[in-house]
Amino acid sequence: MEFYTLQEFMTYTKGITYLLMAAILVGITGFWLFLTDRDEN
């Protein structure tokens, strides 16, 4: 991927960062639900 300006590069990296943060948030939530679901008998 070619970037011609710093603004294009920063917009691309910010978008990737937001996607990674959303994936981590969903993953942590799923892991927490997995951990707390095992305790119920």
Secondary structure, DSSP 8 states (H G I E B T S, - for coil): ----SHHHHHHHHHHHHHHHHHHHHHHHHHHHHHHHHTT--
